[in-house]
Amino acid sequence: MKLVLLLVAFLGAVEAHQIVIAGDSWGTHAHIPFLEMLKRKHSNLTMVDIAVSGTTTKYWADRPNRIRDEVSLQSDAKVVWITLGGNDAKNMLPGCQLEGKSLNTCITHVVEEVIANSKKFLDPLFKAHPNIKVVQFGYDILDMDKLPLCPAYGIALMPKCKDKPLCFNTYFSELQTRYVNKMPSLYPGKFDAIDLRGSMQQYNRDPGVTPGHPNLARYSPGHLLEDNCIHPTSEGFKPILDNFYDLYLHKFEPHH
């Protein structure tokens, strides 16, 4: 009996988190920078991170209750940060273009796929937790000029955009403009789309850049991105996550 009471007491003391992070490697790589951001902001928010590196919207659609069940475990959960779409584009764009289809057609196919997949895990989440908020943003501007790997990586993704930052950034931004920005209309009052593109450029003091208004004719500064081309460094995550908090997450502080 004493053991049962001790177990109940322990479980009752387990911290319930307000923020759930789910999705791809931007979630896993942001884990420590996110904790550092909360400390920097003197925040009372806490988070649990169930993101899985390399995953696509299909991965989560095939596990439609994973996010729902995690939110169920967190009695204080208020918001889920979803970070997805990049790996779908990475996996689908090269083969689609090799079939002779235009980049625009292939981007449209990616967008249709990620929206359909997202609905498969968002529907059960909102059904079980009608008051939960989901937030998403379409990454930030990358740097396809960073040596040694990124130029070749960029060409593999979008051959027509070789040596053309404006071209690459415009098409990559469609994850924000055509996928993320579409989701609130499917889940009014439940899904929030924010735009943090330009965060790393602003941090680098690029003129005229603010979050959501990047300079598409330039890449983000290479020193703020890892050599793998797709993840910010710890320093690169700093302005992204600071803006994330200042523009959105602060609303969920317990005293609000």
Solvent accessible surface area in square Angstrom, and as a share of the most:
residue,aa,sasa,rsa
1,M,170,0.76
2,K,165,0.70
3,L,138,0.68
4,V,83,0.48
5,L,102,0.51
6,L,123,0.61
7,L,100,0.50
8,V,93,0.53
9,A,65,0.50
10,F,131,0.54
11,L,107,0.53
12,G,69,0.66
13,A,82,0.64
14,V,82,0.47
15,E,98,0.44
16,A,22,0.17
17,H,36,0.16
18,Q,20,0.09
19,I,0,0.00
20,V,0,0.00
21,I,0,0.00
22,A,0,0.00
23,G,0,0.00
24,D,3,0.02
25,S,9,0.06
26,W,8,0.03
27,G,0,0.00
28,T,43,0.25
29,H,68,0.30
30,A,0,0.00
31,H,68,0.30
32,I,114,0.58
33,P,10,0.06
34,F,0,0.00
35,L,81,0.40
36,E,85,0.38
37,M,0,0.00
38,L,11,0.05
39,K,167,0.71
40,R,90,0.33
41,K,55,0.23
42,H,166,0.74
43,S,22,0.15
44,N,96,0.49
45,L,6,0.03
46,T,33,0.19
47,M,13,0.06
48,V,33,0.19
49,D,31,0.16
50,I,18,0.09
51,A,13,0.10
52,V,59,0.34
53,S,65,0.42
54,G,47,0.45
55,T,8,0.05
56,T,22,0.13
57,T,0,0.00
58,K,111,0.47
59,Y,62,0.23
60,W,2,0.01
61,A,10,0.08
62,D,85,0.44
63,R,107,0.39
64,P,49,0.31
65,N,57,0.29
66,R,95,0.35
67,I,1,0.01
68,R,71,0.26
69,D,60,0.31
70,E,13,0.06
71,V,6,0.03
72,S,66,0.42
73,L,133,0.66
74,Q,21,0.09
75,S,100,0.65
76,D,68,0.35
77,A,21,0.16
78,K,71,0.30
79,V,0,0.00
80,V,0,0.00
81,W,1,0.00
82,I,2,0.01
83,T,3,0.02
84,L,3,0.01
85,G,0,0.00
86,G,18,0.18
87,N,11,0.05
88,D,4,0.02
89,A,9,0.07
90,K,72,0.31
91,N,90,0.46
92,M,43,0.19
93,L,1,0.01
94,P,40,0.25
95,G,36,0.35
96,C,12,0.07
97,Q,30,0.13
98,L,160,0.80
99,E,124,0.56
100,G,69,0.66
101,K,99,0.42
102,S,63,0.40
103,L,7,0.03
104,N,79,0.41
105,T,68,0.39
106,C,0,0.00
107,I,9,0.05
108,T,40,0.23
109,H,89,0.40
110,V,2,0.01
111,V,10,0.05
112,E,106,0.47
113,E,59,0.27
114,V,0,0.00
115,I,27,0.14
116,A,50,0.39
117,N,10,0.05
118,S,2,0.01
119,K,81,0.34
120,K,115,0.49
121,F,1,0.01
122,L,2,0.01
123,D,70,0.36
124,P,28,0.17
125,L,0,0.00
126,F,13,0.05
127,K,179,0.76
128,A,51,0.39
129,H,43,0.19
130,P,75,0.47
131,N,145,0.74
132,I,8,0.04
133,K,61,0.26
134,V,0,0.00
135,V,0,0.00
136,Q,2,0.01
137,F,6,0.03
138,G,2,0.02
139,Y,9,0.03
140,D,1,0.00
141,I,1,0.00
142,L,6,0.03
143,D,11,0.06
144,M,8,0.03
145,D,80,0.41
146,K,38,0.16
147,L,138,0.69
148,P,100,0.63
149,L,104,0.52
150,C,0,0.00
151,P,45,0.29
152,A,68,0.53
153,Y,52,0.20
154,G,7,0.06
155,I,64,0.33
156,A,56,0.43
157,L,14,0.07
158,M,4,0.02
159,P,69,0.44
160,K,110,0.47
161,C,5,0.03
162,K,113,0.48
163,D,116,0.60
164,K,113,0.48
165,P,34,0.21
166,L,102,0.51
167,C,23,0.14
168,F,3,0.01
169,N,1,0.01
170,T,57,0.33
171,Y,37,0.14
172,F,24,0.10
173,S,4,0.03
174,E,27,0.12
175,L,9,0.05
176,Q,1,0.00
177,T,65,0.38
178,R,81,0.30
179,Y,1,0.01
180,V,1,0.00
181,N,73,0.37
182,K,93,0.39
183,M,1,0.00
184,P,39,0.24
185,S,75,0.49
186,L,62,0.31
187,Y,22,0.08
188,P,101,0.64
189,G,63,0.61
190,K,60,0.26
191,F,4,0.02
192,D,35,0.18
193,A,34,0.26
194,I,27,0.13
195,D,37,0.19
196,L,0,0.00
197,R,23,0.08
198,G,0,0.00
199,S,0,0.00
200,M,0,0.00
201,Q,0,0.00
202,Q,70,0.31
203,Y,85,0.32
204,N,59,0.30
205,R,214,0.78
206,D,11,0.06
207,P,116,0.73
208,G,79,0.76
209,V,10,0.06
210,T,64,0.37
211,P,32,0.20
212,G,14,0.13
213,H,128,0.57
214,P,23,0.15
215,N,51,0.26
216,L,47,0.24
217,A,58,0.45
218,R,117,0.43
219,Y,25,0.09
220,S,2,0.01
221,P,19,0.12
222,G,21,0.20
223,H,111,0.50
224,L,0,0.00
225,L,3,0.02
226,E,51,0.23
227,D,86,0.44
228,N,60,0.31
229,C,2,0.01
230,I,40,0.20
231,H,12,0.05
232,P,1,0.01
233,T,36,0.21
234,S,76,0.49
235,E,79,0.35
236,G,0,0.00
237,F,2,0.01
238,K,74,0.31
239,P,12,0.08
240,I,0,0.00
241,L,0,0.00
242,D,22,0.11
243,N,22,0.11
244,F,0,0.00
245,Y,23,0.09
246,D,72,0.37
247,L,99,0.49
248,Y,6,0.02
249,L,1,0.00
250,H,62,0.27
251,K,97,0.41
252,F,25,0.10
253,E,5,0.02
254,P,65,0.41
255,H,134,0.60
256,H,132,0.59
